[in-house]
Structure formats: structure tokens, C-alpha cells
Amino acid sequence: MRIYCLEDNPLVVLHLEMMIEDAGHDCVGSAASFAEALPQWQDLEFDLALIDIDLADGVTGMDAARWLKERGRVGCFVTGQGDLARENADLVVDIVTKPIDETALLRAIDLAGAGPQPPGSA
Amino acid sequence: MPLDLQEVLIHAPFRNDARMLASLLETHAIQSTVCPDEEALAEGLGAGLPGALIFTQEALTDRVRALVQDHLARQPDWSELTVIVLVEKGVPQALLLRHLTEQWPGSRQVFYQRPLATLELLSGVQSALLARIRQRDVRDHIALERELRHELNHRVKNILASVSSIFQMTARASADLDELKRSFGGRLATLGNVHSALFEAGGEAVDLKGLITLVLSPYAANGGAHFEIDGPAVRLNKDAAAGLGLTVHELATNAIKYGAWSVPTGLIRVEWSVEAREFRLCWRETGGPALARPSRSGYGTRYVRAAMQNLFGAPPEVRFEPSGLVLVAHGPLSRIDAMPATDRNASATVGG
């Protein structure tokens, strides 16, 4: 799977990348703010975006998740803001709270992989 | 905020009472609003927190008392409203006083006999408004404390997330427990040093030269490793301080293992420049063994790439020259300097 990381802490980005690659998936990009991610998201294809809620441009993670959902794309909150994430659970396929548990992250990736497939893909 | 704790509401619907009270207050520069009927009073009490209330005794109908009771129940914890009641001379007041005390908790009631001694009333209103100013200070302190607690919670969570990620990644890359202890300890100590530097700088801005010196100087103690640093004053925001501090730590660790600092003659030069608000950092190792590009990048290299990507929006340029490793990272100064966000927006539109 192709996975994007929207996260403002570079250590967490790196940790996510390592876990994603170890599980046999690809990390196709990362950004520290929704404003920075948005122009990339217009053209970039990915199967899942891991989204922190509190980003470099403020509490914009919900906006990012909503933007993806409105376009039929898939996001997952990876955040220390558990309460905000649960209040907006309808925007994402799963919620992983920090500090990140690898099992929880892999479950979220599996959930995203099992989500609605585009027509024609077997 | 409507009313904002300084406007006096007057409800004295009979004769000329209200107009006279309002003009008396006005001549002493006290802002007031007359509520001619109970509807206007309800609206006034709903619009915010008044500085004080003035009633005539005969205006205190059941509905008016209930409106005040309701307002007092809704006011914030820090608020204590002064209610001034103008009573008729000769009418027994003990019962009214007891009723109002019971019905209006969270208020201070003051009674003045008519005919009014205007000086007495004025000083009563003024002391009520002064009390409101003190209450407003309490309100602002509470808000500030809440904001600070929120920010502290956010920072602690962020640091824990960093430490957790560092630990997981260090554990993954360590061959044994000794290596894990050494590597994790070094990274944690750097994080701690950056935090101390931020704290000493008042929490917001860290000088780049000071930061690099802080991270590198332990290695140079007792005539150990050699380094030179040179560049203009740059004040880093907290994220940039953490990212650059840890980056320098990883580069130094790498230099000790494989690079310039693996031999006594090796030298590390760290230089940076700012031109047209573009920041450029160069880490150059010389005098060490010839380096080949490693076949697989370890944690340190990957961290440096991720941190530079995060700080500058672009990965760094890494060259393995015959003389040693060279790393160049650059990007807009606005992404790393400690200017407040509002100023940054302003300078962006003004052409900075």
C-alpha cells in the first residue's frame, strides 16, 4: 500500500516510515502541515494518509481528514489528541493514539486496505 | 464583549428616577443604560456582565427578582455582582434584605435610603466598578493559566511522542543492549540539552551558534575532537532548535564512528548563511578516512533527512567527497526563525 504521513514531528514521521516499510508498504510522502500537504495531495495517489491532528499550521488534522473523505479517499488519525479524534471518528477509517503502538498501526493499515475498492479492481 | 463589567444597568421605571440616576452617573463619566421595562432588563442582563445594577425598591417585582437570580446563576465563578437597591425611608427593610440575600447568592447587595445622598451613591457605584476591575484581572489570570496548562500538556505529549519514537527506532537499529543504552542515552541527552537551551532562552528562541556549540563541545573537551563554526546570528523557533540540535548530534555520532572524528586529525566545519531570507547550512568533514556511500542508511542518516525535509520542505544534499562527508540543507529562513506567526504572515505579504 502507498501511505502518506501528515505529521509535524520529524521523529514520529521517521518512526512511522520505518514501521510502514518493515510491514512491506511504501511511504510516498510526508508534510508537517495541511497547507503543505494539500498541493501535493491534488496529484499524488496514495491508499492511506496517517494524520496527526495538531500540526505545524494549527489544529488542522480534522480539515485534512475531511478533505480526503469528501473525495472518497482514506485517512487515519495518529495523534495524542484522543478526544478530538474520537469526536471526529466518522472522518477516518481508524484512530491510533500516541505513543504509537505498532500493532495498532498495522491494524489501521489493514482496515484501510480492506476498505471500499475502486470499481474494476479485483 | 457587551457590557464588559463597567456598564451600570438601571431599572427604575417610575417617575423620573431612571433619568436622574443616569444623568448623575454620566456627569461622573460612568457609563449606564436605562432599562425602562422588564423586557429591556431581561435583554440587558442577557447581553453580558454589567458593572453593577441599580433598582428602585418598587421595581423589584417577582419577575425582576427572578431575572437577577437567573443572571447570577449563569455568571462565571470569578464574578460577584453588586446590586444597589434604593429604598424608601421608614419602610422596614429587614425582611427585604433577608429575602434578597437568600434569592441572590453570588451578589453583594447595597441599600441606600431615599432621598438620596448622591455622594454616597456615587462612591458605592465607583467601588462596585473597582471590584469589577479586580474580578476582570482574576478572569484574565484564570484564562492565562488555562492556556499555559494546555500548552504544557501539548508540549509534554509531544516530547513523550519524540522519546517513544527515538526509543523504538534506536532499539530496532541496536545490535545489543549496550549499543541501545549508549545510543538512546546520547539522543535523550541531546533532547534534554535542547530543552534546557529553550528554557533558558525563555521558551521561544534559541541562538543557532549556541545550540551547535552546546551539542558539539562535549566531544571537544580535553583537547578531543576539533570543530569550527561560523555564521550570522539566527534565532531558532523551538521546533527548529529540536530538529537542528538532534541533526547535529546524529552527524557528530556518525563522524565519530565513520567520519572525520574517527581520527585525531579530523575537523568538522559547520557554516551557515542567510541571503534574501534564504537560510543555508553546510556541514563539512575533512581530514578523516575516505568514505564510501553506505549501502544501507542507518537511523542517523534517515533522521537527518527526515528532520531537514520537515524543517525546510526539501531533503538535504549529502555528498561523500574524498575529503569527507558534506551535507547541505537550505530553505526559507521563515520556516526556522523564531518570529511569531503573525509577523511571518505580515512579512510574507509585504514582500519579505
Interface residues (C-beta under 8 A of the other chain):
Chain A: D8 N9 P10 L11 V12 V13 L14 H15 E17 M18 S30 A32 E36 D54 A56 G80 K98 P99 I100 E102
Chain B: H154 K157 N158 L160 A161 S162 S164 S165 I166 Q168 M169 R172 D239 G243 L246 Y299 R302 Y303 A306 A307 Q309 N310 L311 G313
